[in-house]
């Protein structure tokens, strides 16, 4: 399946195209494979596509999708924060996390949901079979929508300590200040050059940055990983990410973002249609699209 542009949306869309993922870029998204398998399994006469939308066109895209009676859509980088100002309402999780990745069109009124958090928790449970509440956690690259939502959730959960590592500390200082007075969690910010030291202080490392996505060399700070560490890379690709491979070579337990994509996508499907999603069918389709074994 190809990718639609904002221009194609302005002109016309196929009648059955009623769901989409919006991003910039978005060509890499595997969501259509998973969602279309679910639609086919339940004999729903709709199709899910990719829509390339630049930040400056996001408001127009929302308006066009609303007018074309789309059932709903997902949001990926860089739209999860900007979408907050374009909606008629937010579910409680999206309201608290200040990030939206799923939109529902209810007779012209747009409502935002956050399924990233539930997807994140489910991915942690499946990959590592552990509870988050007692872990010391570092979030790498917390400036984006998904990263900020994870940070807000972990702060709300009251974990013992939370370290935010970002190339630009200024981007997350306001986030840390906002959370400081509302949580029992000890929160601090560190620069990228402190990554090795941070690894020594935590149990779980969540990568919300794009490190290693394009095959770049893994920063030497990651060499501090040990077999005791858990690593969740929120990034995914056709193959397991270079960070996941590196972490496993150091003896750590690691998983990439495909699990999180699966679980948040299943929850989004259930929000749109108000019925259980065919989880196994969607999982099989996603793993096949990624060229993975089940």
RAQUI-V78137 format. One record per pair of residues at least 4 apart in sequence whose ideal C-beta (glycine too) atoms are under 6 Angstrom apart, sorted by the first residue. I is the first residue (numbers start at 1). J is the second residue. Records with the same first field share a line. If there is no record, write none. Layout:
I = J, J
//
This chain:
1 = 32
3 = 27, 50, 52
4 = 8, 49, 51
5 = 52
6 = 53, 57, 61
9 = 64
13 = 17
16 = 46, 47
17 = 47, 49
18 = 46, 70, 71
19 = 48, 71
20 = 49, 51, 73
21 = 29, 31, 50, 74
22 = 51, 53, 73, 75, 79
23 = 76, 77
24 = 54
26 = 50, 52
29 = 50
30 = 286, 289, 290
31 = 35, 265
32 = 36, 48
33 = 285, 289
34 = 265, 282, 285, 286
35 = 48
36 = 48
37 = 281, 282, 285
38 = 269, 277, 278, 282
39 = 44, 46
41 = 278, 281
53 = 57, 58, 61
57 = 61
58 = 79, 82
59 = 86
62 = 86
65 = 70
66 = 105, 108
70 = 105
71 = 272
72 = 103, 104, 105, 272
73 = 103
74 = 101, 102
75 = 79, 80, 83, 101
79 = 83
80 = 99, 100, 101, 145
81 = 145
83 = 100
87 = 110, 112
88 = 109, 110
89 = 111
90 = 94, 95, 112
91 = 113
93 = 97, 114, 117
94 = 100, 112, 113, 114
97 = 114, 149, 152
99 = 114, 145, 148, 149
100 = 112
101 = 114, 116
102 = 113, 115, 268
103 = 110, 112
104 = 111
105 = 110
113 = 271
115 = 119, 264, 267, 268
116 = 120, 146, 149, 264
117 = 153
118 = 267
119 = 260, 263, 264
120 = 150, 260
122 = 263
123 = 127, 259, 260, 263
124 = 128
126 = 259
127 = 255, 259
128 = 230
133 = 157
135 = 203, 204
136 = 160, 161, 202, 203
137 = 154, 159, 162, 202, 204
138 = 163, 165, 198, 202, 205
139 = 150, 151, 164, 206, 208
140 = 165, 207, 209
141 = 147, 208, 209
142 = 147, 151, 164, 166, 172, 208
143 = 166, 171, 172
146 = 208
147 = 208
148 = 175
154 = 159, 162
155 = 179, 183, 185
158 = 184, 185
159 = 185
161 = 186
162 = 185, 187
163 = 188, 190, 198
164 = 172, 189
165 = 190, 195, 198
166 = 171, 172
167 = 192
169 = 173, 189
172 = 176
176 = 187, 189
179 = 183, 187
190 = 194, 198
194 = 198
195 = 221
196 = 221, 224
199 = 224, 225
204 = 230
205 = 231
206 = 232
207 = 233, 243
208 = 234
212 = 216, 218, 241, 242, 243
213 = 235
218 = 222, 246
225 = 229, 247, 250, 252
227 = 251
229 = 252
230 = 253
231 = 247, 252, 254
232 = 255
233 = 241, 243, 244, 256
234 = 257
235 = 241, 257
236 = 256, 257, 258, 261
238 = 290, 291
240 = 244, 245, 256
241 = 256
244 = 254, 256
247 = 252, 254
248 = 254
255 = 259
257 = 261
258 = 290
261 = 265
262 = 283, 286
266 = 277, 279, 282
269 = 277
270 = 277
287 = 292, 294
//
